[in-house]
Amino acid sequence: MMTAGDTGNAPGTPGRPPGDEERMDELRESLIARLKRIEGQARGIQRMIEEKRSCDEIIVQLAAMKAAIDQVAINILGHHLAECIEKHLAQGREVQDAIAEFMPVFRKLS
């Protein structure tokens, strides 16, 4: 999903702005860091259940974990939409076609 090869353009070639690969790497690293924090949250919630903590405390932590997962999804969706639009424009296609291609992915999260 997040590689320069997706559009057939290497980093720094026409169609891929200079520095795009670095931004993609930063996004990838940021998402991995978020997912590692979410993984830690899940372990913490498991521990809370094992320790028989109150339902209120557990629900608060579950809500926080869900919000963190939603943020990962939003970041990935935003990147995917941008890639769809770039690809369609580079192929001389309409932006509306890119959005139509994007919508089934978007609906999976709503």
Order of alpha helices (4+ residues) and beta strands (2+ residues): alpha-alpha-alpha
